[in-house]
Amino acid sequence: MSTTSRKYSSHVRQILIPCFVLSAITGILTGGIIFLFRICAAFVIEKSDLIYGYVRANPAFLPLLLLGAAALGGIAYLLMRFFPSCRGGDAQTTITVLRGFIPLKWLPNTIILFISSLLSYFSGIPLGEEGTSVQLGAAVGKGTVKLFSSKKRSARAWDRYIMTGGACGGFAAATGAPLTAILFAFDEAHRRFSPIIFMATATATLSSWGVLQCLCALFNVEARLFVLETPKILPMRYLWAPVIVGILCGLLAILFAKGYTFVDRFLEKTLKKVPQAVKIISAFVIIALFGFISADLIGSGHNIIHHLIDGHAPVWYLLLLYLAVRSVVFLFVSSLEITGGLSVPAMAVGAIVGSISAKALTAIGIFPEEYASVLVIVGVCSFMAATNRAPLNAMTFGCEALFGFTNLISIAIGVAFAFIVIEPLGVTAFSDIVIEDKIHTASHGKEVHVVDAHFTARSHAFITGKEVRDILWPANCAVLSVDKQDVEHPTIQAGDVLHIRYRTFDPEETYKTIESIVGRQKVDPGLKDVHQGDENYTIPEP
């Protein structure tokens, strides 16, 4: 066999087959699970609406409603306590897993997240389905590698690639936005591009989305997250309006970032002596009280977005009430890490900002009411971009899920000005603060080790034939240099020596992960636990 043939055969065996096959299996399984999850979520939300509606009509049953909410809060607390890896269930939790900062137990996560999320939706907690779907997809990806990988030694190295594909597949199945899901891997999850990540993500996403489309057609279920008509095109003479919406969304995103930090400190310090169970049960009871007052104060906010885009906005003072209540409740439930997604509730906040802007501009006679839906879509995308620091993802979502293709310029203007507001101030994005908080919680009280070593790439190892940038290394791991045997090859070849330094709380586990990438070491790599205070051996904080 010629050198070219061997190289191609190795490429197919070590990259294409595991990447496409494992990703396709993950996507197929994810599509089926998310379809079932969406059916169950729709069922419990429908029953929840009926119960809240009945109690509003018959206030005598309010004590029973609050008692039921307290019971559901107690169950949610027990699930969070005994399965801490399932806390949150939002996209930020999944991103933290995909970046390698916290572990994920695929089977408990799949089962418990499914159940715990339904409890949240039944109670009316303002959290969405998309976050849980993303984490369910990641769990399915990890399970696929565990169960279907032919090479158990290198399975650990494939984990985060296939989990990323599963997470994106979950997002696509939940929202009906496959292009946005693929961009999620680069714009939010890893914030860098890699051909291997793209292949795994695209395969899993399209497989998941295709399976969901087939199942929805078979059972006559709507596959899209939002069923909307294409909005009118905003004329050029009104393109100043998205500027206002973008600026307001940027300012509100800053308040959200500051507010989350304040609420987190309030819960951890001011209410330090209050048991966590009491906090969570209280949150469920308070949400039930809000649900008794109005259906628009609870739930994910999906219906609010629908109504505002369709032009059924309530009076301005009710919109302000919805904005205030939903924002405060959103910050509290996200800080308590109650299971459910944060994206749709955040989109609802952006939609309300867009609707309030449209009403104000219409009231003073400088903006026609017929284009109000465009400003609502701009608000959704601008706030989504500002809170997640993911502008491309937000604009693609606006086009795919909200039918904003005809108003792409308006969306881009709003997103751009939201960034113009937040960037000069250097404010950490809301999603990044949540991620940092999860990392801090997972690492609290653990001893930090900084390890310096030289690893030799083995033949047929995961790393051979790949570039350093293509590898999802363990968190806080840096490749300082590569001593290549053949400098003409840009990729890592067998025999190349990599100088690696990493910070870790579990040196043994991190060493096993690196070995799954570079191959089992026959020679002692010269592990040296160096002093973190020595700047020659320090790598950046997460």
C-alpha positions in Angstrom: 0.0 0.0 0.0 1.4 3.4 -1.0 2.0 6.2 1.5 -1.0 8.2 0.1 -3.3 5.2 0.5 -2.2 4.5 4.0 -2.7 8.2 4.9 -6.2 8.1 3.4 -7.1 4.8 5.1 -5.9 6.2 8.4 -7.9 9.4 7.9 -11.1 7.4 7.2 -10.5 5.0 10.1 -9.6 7.5 12.7 -11.7 10.5 11.7 -14.5 10.0 9.2 -16.0 6.7 10.4 -16.1 7.4 14.2 -17.1 11.0 13.6 -19.9 10.4 11.1 -21.2 7.1 12.4 -21.2 8.0 16.1 -22.6 11.4 15.3 -25.4 10.0 13.2 -26.4 7.5 15.9 -26.4 10.3 18.4 -28.5 12.5 16.2 -31.1 9.8 15.5 -31.4 8.9 19.2 -31.6 12.6 20.2 -34.3 13.4 17.6 -36.4 10.6 19.0 -35.9 11.5 22.7 -36.5 15.2 22.1 -39.7 14.4 20.2 -41.0 12.4 23.2 -39.8 15.2 25.5 -41.7 17.8 23.5 -44.9 15.7 23.5 -44.7 15.3 27.3 -43.8 18.9 27.9 -46.8 20.1 25.8 -49.1 17.8 27.7 -48.0 18.9 31.2 -48.0 22.6 30.2 -51.6 22.2 28.9 -52.7 20.6 32.1 -50.9 23.3 34.1 -52.8 26.0 32.2 -56.1 24.2 32.9 -55.3 24.0 36.6 -54.2 27.6 36.9 -57.3 28.7 34.9 -59.6 26.8 37.1 -58.1 28.2 40.3 -58.4 31.8 38.9 -62.1 31.1 38.3 -62.4 29.5 41.8 -60.1 31.3 44.2 -61.2 29.1 47.1 -58.8 26.5 45.7 -55.8 28.8 46.0 -54.5 27.2 49.2 -54.6 23.8 47.5 -52.7 25.2 44.5 -50.0 26.6 46.8 -49.8 23.3 48.7 -49.3 21.4 45.5 -46.6 23.9 44.3 -44.8 23.3 47.6 -44.9 19.6 47.2 -43.5 19.8 43.6 -40.8 22.1 44.9 -39.9 19.6 47.5 -39.6 16.8 44.9 -37.5 19.1 42.7 -35.1 19.8 45.6 -34.7 16.1 46.3 -33.8 15.4 42.7 -31.3 18.2 42.7 -29.8 17.0 46.0 -29.4 13.4 45.0 -28.4 14.1 41.4 -26.3 17.3 41.5 -25.1 16.9 38.0 -28.6 17.5 36.8 -29.0 20.9 38.4 -29.8 23.7 36.1 -30.5 21.8 32.9 -29.8 24.9 30.8 -27.5 25.5 27.9 -24.9 27.1 30.1 -24.6 23.9 32.1 -24.1 22.0 28.9 -21.4 24.5 27.7 -19.6 24.0 31.0 -19.6 20.2 30.4 -18.5 20.5 26.7 -15.6 22.7 27.7 -14.5 20.0 30.1 -15.0 21.8 33.4 -17.6 19.5 35.0 -18.4 15.8 34.3 -21.7 14.4 33.0 -23.2 11.1 33.9 -25.2 10.3 30.8 -27.8 7.9 32.1 -28.9 9.8 35.3 -28.8 13.0 33.3 -31.1 11.6 30.6 -33.7 10.3 33.0 -33.6 12.8 35.8 -33.4 15.9 33.5 -36.5 14.6 31.7 -38.5 14.2 34.9 -37.2 17.3 36.7 -37.9 19.6 33.7 -41.5 18.4 33.5 -41.9 19.3 37.1 -40.7 22.8 36.4 -43.1 23.2 33.4 -46.1 21.8 35.3 -45.4 24.3 38.1 -45.2 27.2 35.6 -41.5 28.0 36.4 -40.4 30.5 33.7 -37.9 28.2 32.1 -37.9 26.7 28.5 -37.5 23.4 26.8 -34.5 24.2 24.7 -31.9 24.1 27.5 -33.0 20.7 28.7 -33.1 19.5 25.1 -29.5 20.6 24.6 -28.3 18.8 27.8 -30.3 15.7 26.9 -28.6 15.7 23.5 -25.2 16.0 25.2 -26.0 13.1 27.5 -27.2 10.9 24.6 -23.9 11.8 22.8 -21.8 10.6 25.8 -23.9 7.4 26.1 -23.4 6.7 22.3 -19.7 6.9 22.7 -19.8 4.6 25.7 -22.1 2.0 24.1 -21.1 2.1 20.4 -17.4 3.0 20.3 -15.3 0.1 19.0 -12.1 1.4 20.6 -12.7 1.9 24.3 -9.3 3.5 24.9 -9.9 6.4 22.5 -13.6 6.7 23.4 -12.8 9.3 26.1 -11.1 11.4 23.4 -14.3 11.4 21.3 -16.6 12.2 24.2 -16.8 16.0 23.8 -17.0 16.0 20.0 -20.0 13.7 20.0 -21.5 15.4 23.0 -21.3 18.7 21.1 -23.0 17.1 18.2 -25.7 15.7 20.5 -26.2 19.1 22.2 -26.6 20.8 18.9 -29.0 18.1 17.7 -31.0 18.7 20.8 -31.2 22.4 20.1 -32.2 21.8 16.5 -34.9 19.3 17.5 -36.3 21.7 20.2 -36.3 24.9 18.1 -36.5 23.7 14.4 -33.4 25.8 13.7 -30.6 23.4 12.4 -28.3 26.1 11.1 -28.5 28.0 14.4 -27.8 24.7 16.2 -24.6 24.1 14.1 -23.4 27.7 14.8 -24.1 27.1 18.6 -21.0 24.8 18.6 -18.7 27.5 17.4 -20.3 30.8 18.6 -21.2 29.6 22.1 -20.1 26.1 23.1 -16.4 26.2 22.1 -16.0 29.7 20.6 -13.6 28.4 17.9 -13.8 26.5 14.7 -12.5 23.0 14.0 -13.3 20.8 11.0 -13.8 17.8 13.3 -16.3 19.7 15.5 -18.1 20.8 12.3 -18.4 17.3 10.9 -19.6 15.9 14.2 -22.0 18.8 14.8 -23.5 18.9 11.3 -24.0 15.2 11.1 -25.7 14.9 14.5 -27.8 18.1 14.0 -29.1 17.1 10.6 -29.8 13.6 11.7 -31.7 14.8 14.8 -33.6 17.4 12.8 -34.5 14.9 10.1 -35.8 12.4 12.6 -37.9 15.0 14.4 -39.4 16.2 11.1 -40.4 12.6 10.2 -41.9 11.9 13.6 -43.8 15.2 13.6 -45.2 14.5 10.1 -46.1 10.9 11.2 -48.0 12.0 14.3 -49.3 15.3 12.9 -47.3 17.4 15.4 -45.9 20.9 14.7 -42.1 20.7 14.3 -41.4 24.4 14.6 -40.9 26.2 17.9 -42.7 29.3 16.6 -45.5 29.2 14.0 -45.5 32.7 12.5 -46.2 34.5 9.4 -43.4 36.3 7.5 -43.3 39.9 8.9 -43.5 42.9 6.7 -40.2 44.4 5.5 -39.1 47.4 7.5 -38.5 50.4 5.1 -35.1 52.0 5.1 -36.5 55.2 6.5 -37.3 53.4 9.7 -34.0 51.6 10.2 -33.2 54.0 13.1 -35.8 52.1 15.2 -33.7 48.9 15.5 -30.9 51.1 16.8 -33.1 52.1 19.8 -34.1 48.5 20.5 -30.5 47.3 20.3 -29.3 50.0 22.7 -32.1 49.2 25.2 -31.4 45.4 25.0 -27.7 46.1 25.5 -28.4 48.1 28.6 -30.8 45.5 29.9 -28.3 42.8 29.3 -25.8 44.7 31.5 -28.5 44.9 34.3 -29.1 41.2 33.9 -25.4 40.4 34.4 -25.2 42.7 37.4 -28.6 41.4 38.7 -27.5 37.8 38.5 -24.4 38.5 40.6 -26.5 40.4 43.2 -29.2 37.7 43.4 -26.6 35.0 43.7 -24.8 36.8 46.6 -28.1 37.6 48.2 -29.1 33.9 48.2 -25.6 32.7 49.3 -24.8 35.3 51.9 -27.9 37.2 53.1 -30.0 34.0 53.1 -27.1 31.7 54.0 -28.9 30.3 57.0 -32.0 29.5 55.0 -31.9 25.8 53.9 -31.8 25.3 50.1 -34.9 23.2 50.3 -36.8 26.2 51.7 -35.5 28.5 49.0 -36.6 26.2 46.2 -40.0 25.4 47.7 -40.5 29.1 48.3 -39.7 29.8 44.6 -42.3 27.2 43.5 -44.9 28.7 45.8 -44.2 32.3 44.7 -44.5 31.3 41.0 -47.8 29.7 41.8 -49.0 33.0 43.3 -47.9 34.8 40.1 -49.7 32.2 38.0 -52.9 32.8 40.0 -52.7 36.5 39.2 -51.9 36.1 35.4 -50.9 33.4 33.0 -48.5 35.8 31.3 -46.3 36.0 34.5 -45.4 32.4 34.4 -44.2 29.8 31.9 -41.3 30.0 29.4 -42.7 33.1 27.7 -43.2 31.2 24.4 -46.8 32.4 24.2 -45.8 36.0 25.0 -43.4 36.0 22.0 -46.1 34.6 19.8 -48.7 37.1 20.8 -46.3 40.1 20.5 -45.1 39.1 17.0 -48.7 38.5 15.9 -49.6 42.0 17.0 -51.6 41.1 20.1 -49.7 43.2 22.6 -51.4 44.3 25.8 -51.4 47.9 27.1 -48.0 49.4 27.9 -48.2 49.3 31.7 -48.9 45.5 31.6 -45.9 45.1 29.4 -43.8 46.9 32.0 -45.2 44.7 34.7 -44.4 41.6 32.7 -40.9 42.8 32.1 -40.2 43.6 35.7 -41.7 40.4 37.2 -40.4 38.0 34.6 -36.9 39.5 34.8 -36.7 39.3 38.6 -38.1 35.8 38.7 -35.8 34.7 35.8 -32.7 35.8 37.8 -33.9 34.0 41.0 -34.8 30.6 39.4 -31.6 30.6 37.3 -29.5 31.3 40.4 -31.3 28.5 42.3 -30.4 26.2 39.3 -34.0 24.9 38.9 -34.1 22.6 35.9 -35.0 24.2 32.6 -33.7 26.3 29.8 -32.9 30.0 30.0 -33.0 30.9 26.3 -36.7 31.2 25.6 -37.4 33.2 28.8 -34.6 35.5 27.8 -36.1 35.8 24.3 -39.4 36.7 25.9 -37.7 39.6 27.8 -36.2 40.8 24.5 -39.6 40.6 22.8 -41.2 42.7 25.6 -38.5 45.3 25.2 -39.1 45.4 21.4 -42.9 45.7 21.9 -42.6 48.5 24.5 -40.3 50.4 22.1 -42.7 50.0 19.3 -45.6 51.2 21.4 -43.7 54.2 22.6 -42.5 55.2 19.1 -46.0 54.7 17.7 -47.6 56.8 20.5 -45.5 59.8 19.7 -46.3 59.4 16.0 -42.9 58.6 14.5 -43.2 54.9 13.8 -46.1 53.0 12.1 -47.8 50.3 14.2 -47.8 47.9 11.3 -44.1 47.2 11.7 -44.2 46.6 15.5 -43.6 42.8 14.9 -40.2 43.6 13.3 -39.1 45.5 16.4 -40.2 42.5 18.6 -38.0 40.2 16.5 -35.2 42.6 16.7 -35.6 42.7 20.5 -35.5 38.9 20.7 -32.3 38.7 18.7 -30.6 41.7 20.2 -31.1 40.6 23.8 -30.2 37.0 22.9 -26.9 38.2 21.4 -26.1 40.6 24.3 -26.7 38.0 27.0 -24.8 35.2 25.2 -22.2 37.1 23.4 -23.2 35.1 20.3 -24.2 37.6 17.5 -24.1 35.2 14.6 -26.1 32.6 16.5 -28.7 35.3 17.4 -29.1 36.6 13.8 -29.3 33.1 12.4 -32.0 32.2 14.9 -34.0 35.3 14.0 -33.9 34.3 10.4 -34.7 30.6 10.9 -37.1 30.4 13.8 -38.7 33.9 13.6 -38.9 34.2 9.8 -36.7 37.2 9.9 -35.0 36.6 6.5 -36.8 39.7 5.0 -35.6 41.9 7.9 -32.0 40.6 8.2 -30.6 44.2 8.0 -32.9 45.3 10.8 -31.8 42.4 13.0 -28.1 43.0 12.3 -28.5 46.6 13.2 -30.1 45.8 16.5 -27.5 43.1 17.4 -24.7 45.5 16.4 -25.8 48.3 18.6 -26.5 45.9 21.5 -22.8 45.0 21.2 -21.7 48.6 20.9 -23.4 49.2 24.3 -21.9 46.2 26.2 -18.4 46.0 24.7 -16.8 49.3 25.7 -17.9 48.7 29.3 -16.2 45.4 29.5 -19.1 43.8 31.2 -19.0 40.0 31.4 -21.9 38.5 29.5 -24.8 37.0 31.5 -24.2 33.5 30.1 -20.5 33.7 30.9 -21.2 34.7 34.5 -23.6 31.7 34.9 -20.9 29.4 33.4 -18.2 30.9 35.8 -20.5 30.4 38.7 -21.0 26.7 37.8 -17.3 26.2 37.5 -16.7 27.8 40.8 -19.4 25.7 42.5 -17.9 22.5 41.0 -14.4 23.3 42.1 -15.1 24.8 45.5 -12.7 23.4 48.1 -10.7 21.3 45.8 -6.9 21.3 45.7 -5.4 22.7 42.5 -2.5 20.9 40.8 -0.4 22.4 37.9 1.3 19.6 36.0 4.1 19.9 33.5 4.9 16.9 31.3 6.2 15.7 27.8 3.9 13.3 26.0 4.9 11.2 23.0 2.2 10.7 20.3 1.8 7.0 19.7 0.9 5.3 16.4 -2.8 4.9 15.7 -3.6 7.3 18.6 -6.5 9.7 18.4 -4.1 12.7 17.9 -2.3 11.3 14.9 -3.2 13.0 11.6 -4.8 16.0 13.5 -3.6 19.4 14.2 -3.3 20.7 17.8 -6.1 23.2 17.2 -8.4 20.3 16.3 -8.1 18.7 19.7 -10.6 19.3 22.5 -8.0 19.1 25.3 -9.0 18.9 29.0 -10.0 22.2 30.6 -7.0 24.4 31.5 -4.7 22.4 29.3 -2.1 24.1 27.2 0.2 22.6 24.5 3.4 24.8 24.9 5.4 23.2 22.1 5.6 20.3 19.7 8.9 18.6 18.9 8.1 17.1 15.5 9.9 14.2 13.8 9.0 15.5 10.4 8.5 19.3 10.1 7.0 19.0 6.7 3.8 17.5 8.2 1.5 20.1 9.7 -0.4 17.4 11.6 0.8 15.4 14.6 2.5 12.2 13.7 3.6 9.2 15.7 6.8 10.0 17.6 6.1 13.7 18.0 6.7 15.0 21.5 4.2 17.5 23.0 5.1 19.7 25.9 1.9 20.0 27.9 0.9 21.9 31.0 -2.4 21.7 32.7 -4.3 22.8 35.9 -6.5 20.2 37.4 -8.3 19.1 40.5 -7.9 15.4 39.6 -4.4 14.8 38.2 -5.1 11.0 37.6 -8.3 11.6 35.7 -6.8 14.3 33.6 -3.7 12.1 32.8 -6.0 9.4 31.6 -7.9 11.8 29.3 -4.6 13.1 27.8 -3.5 9.5 27.3 -6.7 8.7 25.4 -5.7 11.5 23.0 -2.0 10.9 22.6 -1.9 7.2 23.3 -0.6 5.1 26.2 2.8 6.2 27.2 5.6 3.6 27.2 8.1 6.0 28.7 7.5 8.1 31.8 6.4 11.6 30.5 8.2 13.2 33.4 5.2 14.5 35.3 6.1 17.5 37.5 3.7 19.2 39.8 4.9 22.8 39.6 4.1 25.7 41.8 1.2 27.8 40.6 2.8 31.0 41.8 5.7 30.6 39.4 4.6 32.6 36.3 6.8 30.4 34.1 4.5 27.5 34.9 1.2 29.3 35.2 -1.6 28.9 32.6 -4.7 31.2 32.4 -7.6 30.9 34.7 -10.8 29.4 33.2 
